[in-house]
Amino acid sequence: MNLTNAQYDAVMKQYDLRRLDNFHLMKKRREEAFAAIPELREIDRSVALGAVEKVRRSLAGRLSSGQEAPGEENIPSGMPHKGESAELKRRRLLREHGFPEDYLDPVFSCPYCRDTGLTGAKHCRCFDREVIRLFYSQSGLQEILQKENFDTLCMDYYPEDLKDPSSGLSSRLTMESAVRTCRRFVSQFGKGRDFLLLTGQTGLGKTFLSHCIAKELIESGHSVIYLSAGTLFERLAGAQFGRDADTALSASGPSYISECDLLIIDDLGTELTNSFTVSALFRLLNERIALGKGIIISTNLGLSELQNAYTDRISSRIVEHFTLVPLFGRDIRIRKRIGTKQEPQKDRKTMQP
């Protein structure tokens, strides 16, 4: 998992907060147990005094004629192991008064790393989960991806009898091909051509497919940022012209937009196009292509319309580097509203991505 310094700091801050919460929980438990069992306070004091005595004897040993400090195995047999006996007594008292016997043990959210994020020299499994949680929150897609993903994709809205005049393929076959391309994009992400252009009219599933990809990549530990074209250019303009001082440091600021593993630009062509948006898009494409950072663009515009809207330089880079994923059919949103689907054929299974 590749993290920026800011992302790493954000993850470690969660561990700081976790440790602080657990400290307050331990403190509350001690106060509750001590109030119910006053003897526990004296036991706690004896354990602390025993630890101080052990340190004192250790220091005294180091100062005596170069001798090693006596380890626990060299403590005279007549001296009781106070910490051990006190611990057993503490657990018995807790049990007898209706508390769990480990009620005063240290509290850790993760028992493997003890809320440090590390097990030895490696990151703990909980660290990976925390990174994925961060990527979800920064993507802007945390809630929608629970509803829109490969598992919830339904092919019933893509009819077999509706043919695309340009390709001769039905709406269903066109969508099945698009799904295969998107799955291949996920499986090969980071190994080559990580640029997709999803095209087609409104309501055919372009945004849905980008959500499917986003969920898979976030779950595998890749940082993803999703922005509508209008919001993207507002963010970039705000940072460049100083209209929003917080934008540069936000999770959708210029550094994150440049450095995230996958940037999804939704509905390109719906924003107010001007000289700034054209130059900003050109710089962004150049920068991410040079860095090998993935891009998905969804648009209602065809290639010729993109060329007219964003100049030859931009369209040539899209043609050269992007895999074109065309969609064809009827507006699914309208079909859902009126409750119509394509009836699945008996000899053909509904595609389960």
N, C-alpha and C positions, 0 to 999 in steps of 0.2 A: 504494500500500500504506500503510494507516494503522497506524502503530506508536506504542505508548506509549513514554514515556521509558525505562522499564525494558526493554522489548523492543529498542529501539534500542541501548541499552547492552549488552545480551546479544549482539546481532549484532556490534557493534564489538569486543567482547571476543574473539570468534572470530578477528577479523583480527589483534588483538594476539598471540594465541597462534600464529597462522599465521606471523607475522613472526618471532616468537621461535624457532619450530621451524626456519625457514629460516636464521636466523642461526646456530643451532647446526650445521646441515648445512653451511653455508659454512665455518664454523670447522673442522669435521672434515675437509672436503676440502682446505683449506689445509695442515693438519698432515700429511695423507697425501701431498700433492703435494710439499711442502717436504722431507719425509723422503726421498722418492724422487729428487728433483731439487734438490740444495742450491743450485744457481745461481738458482733461482726466488726465493729469499729476498733475494738481492742485487738482482735485478731489481725486486722489490716495493719495496725500500728506495730504489732510484733513482727510481722513479715518485713515491714520497712526497716525496722531496727536490725533484724537479722541480716538484711542485705547490706546495710551500712557497716555492720560488724565484719562481714565477709570482705568488703572492700578494704577496711582498715587493716585486717590481718594480711591481706594480699600486699598492700603497700609496705607494711612492716617487714614482710619477708623479702621484698626487693631491696630494702635498705640494709639488710643484715649480711655483711661479709660476702656479698655477691651471691648469696644463696637464692635459689628460685623461690618464688612465692608458693606457699603450699596450696596445691589444688584441693578440690573437694575430697579426693581420695586420701589426702594426707592429713585431713582434719582429725584430731584425736577422737577415738571411738566414743569417749564419754560425753562428747559435745553433741547435743541433739540436733537433728536437721529441722530447724524450726519452721522453715518455709514449707517443707513437705508436710509435717504434721498439722500445721496451721491450715494448709490448703484442704486436707482431708476433713478437718473439723468444720471449716467454712462450708464445704459442700454438704456435709451432713446437716448442719443447722439450716441451710437453705431448704433442703429437702423436707426436713421436719416441719418447717413453717409454710409449706405449700408453694415454695418457689422451685423452678427448675434448678438443678444443682450447678449448672453452668451459667446461671443468671448474671454473675459478676465477671465472667470471662470477657476478654477483649472482643469487640464486635467488629466483624469485617463483612462487607458486602460480597467480596470475593475471597474465599478461603485459600485460593491458590497463590495469589500475589499479595494478599493482605492489603489490598487497595493501593498498591504502588504502580500497577500496570506492568510489572516485570516479574518474571519467574526466572531467576538466575540472570543470564545476560539477554534473554529473549522476552519479547512482549508476550504478555499473558493473553489467553483466549478472550478474556473480557475486554482487553484493549481493542482487539479487532471489532468486537461488537460495538464499542463506544465510537470507533471511527465510522462504522457504517451508520450509526445513529446520527453522527455529525453530518455525514454526506446527505442523508435524507433531509435533515433540517435545512441544509444550505441549498439543496436542489430546488426547493419551492414546490415539491411534489409529494410531500410526506403522506397526505391524506388521500389524494387522488389515485396514487399507485396501488392502494389497497383494493380499489375498484376496477382500475384499468390496467390489465397485465395479460400476459399470454394465457393464463389460466381462465380468464373471464372472456376471452375473445370468442365471439360467436359468428360463424360463417353464414348463418341463416338469412342475413340481410343482403347477401350478395347473390342475385339470381343467376341461374344457369342459362336462362333464355334471353338475357340482355347482352348483346354482343358489342364490343368496341370496334367501330368501323376501321380504326387505324391499325389495330393488331389482329382483329378477327377472333380474339379471345373473349370468353364470357366474363361477366363481372366476377363470378365465383373463381374462375381460373386465374384471373388477374390478381385477386386478393391472395389466393393461395401462393402464387409466385412471390408476391410482396412479403408474405409472412416468412417464406423460406429465406428470402434475402435478408430480412431483419434478424432471423435466428443465426444465420451465417455471420452477420455483422457482429453479433454478440460473441459467438464462439471463437472468432478470429480477431477480436478486438485487441489492439496493441501490437499486432503482427504485420500490419500493412496498411491497406486502404480503408481508413476509418472515417469516410465521408459519405453521407447519404443525402440525396435530394428526393423528398417525398412530394409528388405533384398530383394534382387532381382537383376536381371541383369541391366545393364546401360539403362537409358532412359525409365523407367517404372513409374516414378512419385514419387520416394522416397523423393527427395528434395522438390518437389512441396507440398507433404503432410506435410512435416515439416514446410514449409512456411505457410500453412493454419493454423496449430496449433499456430505458432508464432504470427500471426496477431490477432487471437482471444484472446490469453493470454495478449498480449501487450495492446489491447483495454480494457481489464478488469483490467488493472493496475498491471500486473506482469512484472518483468524485465526478458528479454530474450537476450541471446547472441548466435549468430550463427558464427561458425568458421569451415572452412574445417579442416580436420585432420592435413594436412601439416602445415597450419597456426597456429593451436592450439599448436602443439609441438614446432614450431619455437618460439612462444611467451613464452612458459614455459622454453625453453632452454635459450632464451635471458635473462630472468629474473634470472634464477638460476646461469648462468655462467657469468653474468655481461656484455653480449654483447650489451645489449640495456638498457641503464639507465632509459629511459622513459617508458619502457614496464610495469614495476611494478605499475606505477601510471595511466596507460592508461585505457580506458574503456574496453579493452580486456586483461588487466593484470591479474596476478594470483589471486588477492583478488576478482576481479569482477567475474572471472571464477569460483571461489569457492562459491561466495555468491549470484550470480544471481538466480532468481527463476527457470529458465529453461536454460540449456546449450544444444545447438544443435551441435553435432559433425558430419559433413557431409563427406561422402566418406572415412570412416575409412578403412584402408588397402591400400590406394593410397600413403600414406606417406612413406618415407624411414624408415623402421623398424630397430631399433637397441636396445641395452640394455637400453638406456635412454628413448626412446619412450615407451617401454614395462613397465618400472618401473613407468614412469610418468602417464601412463594410469591407472595402477593399483592403484596408490595413489589417483588419481582424482576420480575414481569410488568409492573407499572406502570412501573417504571424503564426497562426495556428497550423497552417499547412507546413511551414518551415520547421515548426517544433514537433510535427507529427501528432498533434493533439486533435482528437476526434471532433467532428461537427455533424449535426443533423439539421437540415433546413427543411421545413415544410412550407409549401406555398400553393396558392391557387393558380399561379402564373405558369405558363409554359416556357420553354427555353427562349423562344423568340420574344416573348413578353418580358422576360427577365433581362434580355439584352437591351431592349428599348428602355427599360426602367433604370438599369444600373450600369450601362456602358459595356462595351466589348471586353474590356479588361476583366471585369468581374465575371461575365458570362463565360469567357474563355477558361478561367480558372475552375469554374464549376464543371464545365464540360470535360476538362482535362483530369480533374481529381475526384469528382463525385460519382458515385454509383446512382443512376437514375432509377427511382422506384415509382412508376406511374400507377395510379388507382383509377378505377372506372366503375360507375354504377349510379344508383339513385341516392339522394340525400338520406342517410340513415336516421338522422334526427327527426326528419319528417315522418319516416316510416315507423319509428318507435312511437311517435306521438299518436299516430292513427292505428298503431298496433298491428302492422302487417309485417310478415316475414316471408321469405322464400320457403315453400314447403320442401323439406329434405327429401331427396329421392331415395326409394327403397334400396336401390342397388349401389348407392353411393353414401358413405359415411360422412356425417358432418365433421369437418376438420377440427381436430383437437390439438391446438398448438402445444 
